[in-house]
Amino acid sequence: MAKVIADMLIESVTLELPDVKTVRLQWPEGYDPGEFKTGQFITVAWPHKPKYRRAYSLSSCGLDRGFYEVTVKRDGKMGTSVVDWAEAGDRMTVIPPAGRFLPVFDPPGKHLICVAGGSGVTPFRGFVREATARNLDTRITVLYTVRTTQDIIFAREFQELEAKNPRFRFLVTCTRLTPEDPWTGRRGRITPEWVRSFVDDPANTVFYACGTNEMVGAVEHLVTGDLGLPKEQMKTEKWG
Ligand SMILES: Cc1cc2nc3c(=O)[nH]c(=O)nc-3n(C[C@H](O)[C@H](O)[C@H](O)COP(=O)(O)OP(=O)(O)OC[C@H]3O[C@@H](n4cnc5c(N)ncnc54)[C@H](O)[C@@H]3O)c2cc1C
């Protein structure tokens, strides 16, 4: 079936952080997106500006039916308009999911190491939601770099998923905390040594990196250069 561009109602919005909003877009009656997968992105536009389209990774997962969720940071024109203005009852035009940034759940037994910076964590929420809901044996480790503890998107939800799913770990490193800050977790940038400490079975490890080109490029270099893993074990989603 051909993929349809649809007008969707914003069913609800959730302010995750002062500058990050999750938007739930309700599928219209009779809508059939065809097959889509966790980790893909949709492309959205405001109905009054149909040519200004931007991609957003699904922060919901492929098991969710009846809606899409995307989580948007206030950045640039579209990011700012969504965070500042989008509210329940508004409508957006949606191009169905596309993309190849997909979690390897099959064959089973893989370890997915997912490296994210800032809003680049959004697709990994979908990865962990699906793996947890399906009780998969896939291990998922999210290594998340943020400036301060105020910038951690989905902090509570990831902690709840960690409690439910013993094969999921969520680790945050903060790069710009003051020395007085009470944070007891890791500080500083992502380093090859830190990443390497999570790789216990290189042949069954798949790396993911999502966020700015710079950050994703650095992780790619680390994985295929420093760690010497083949390109096929590194999946990237570059946002520009
Ligand atoms: C596959 C994919 C998935 C994505 N998923 C997400 C997601 O889940 N969540 C998310 O928040 N974003 C995501 N993005 C990014 C998103 O598509 C938008 O690019 C983002 O929201 C910024 O909106 P914009 O492109 O309209 O910004 P633009 O206005 O085109 O600006 C682009 C960049 O330039 C900067 N900029 C703009 N104007 C100026 C200026 N005058 N001076 C200096 N800098 C400027 C902005 O800060 C911004 O970083 C994704 C991108 C891709 C390709």
The ligand as a Gaussian input file, in Angstrom:
#p B3LYP/6-31G(d) Opt

LIG

0 1
 C       16.580000      11.811000      10.910000
 C       16.449000      12.999000      11.847000
 C       15.830000      12.848000      13.070000
 C       15.712000      13.941000      13.951000
 N       15.106000      13.755000      15.158000
 C       15.002000      14.787000      16.017000
 C       14.399000      14.596000      17.309000
 O       13.957000      13.486000      17.661000
 N       14.317000      15.670000      18.136000
 C       14.826000      16.909000      17.780000
 O       14.707000      17.852000      18.582000
 N       15.395000      17.116000      16.560000
 C       15.495000      16.102000      15.684000
 N       16.053000      16.312000      14.447000
 C       16.435000      17.710000      14.053000
 C       15.199000      18.411000      13.449000
 O       14.850000      17.820000      12.198000
 C       15.400000      19.928000      13.177000
 O       16.535000      20.097000      12.344000
 C       15.588000      20.753000      14.441000
 O       14.399000      20.686000      15.243000
 C       15.886000      22.240000      14.146000
 O       14.814000      22.815000      13.421000
 P       15.103000      23.494000      11.981000
 O       15.740000      22.489000      11.100000
 O       13.865000      24.161000      11.525000
 O       16.214000      24.538000      12.363000
 P       16.813000      25.640000      11.414000
 O       16.108000      26.906000      11.718000
 O       16.906000      25.198000       9.989000
 O       18.250000      25.676000      12.079000
 C       19.126000      24.542000      11.964000
 C       20.257000      24.740000      12.965000
 O       20.916000      25.947000      12.775000
 C       20.863000      26.712000      13.955000
 N       20.542000      28.063000      13.564000
 C       19.415000      28.474000      12.937000
 N       19.470000      29.788000      12.720000
 C       20.655000      30.195000      13.233000
 C       21.309000      31.442000      13.296000
 N       20.743000      32.557000      12.790000
 N       22.534000      31.535000      13.867000
 C       23.124000      30.424000      14.355000
 N       22.548000      29.208000      14.330000
 C       21.347000      29.103000      13.755000
 C       19.785000      26.182000      14.834000
 O       20.082000      26.359000      16.205000
 C       19.769000      24.751000      14.426000
 O       20.681000      24.020000      15.207000
 C       16.217000      15.221000      13.569000
 C       16.848000      15.365000      12.320000
 C       16.977000      14.285000      11.476000
 C       17.664000      14.485000      10.137000

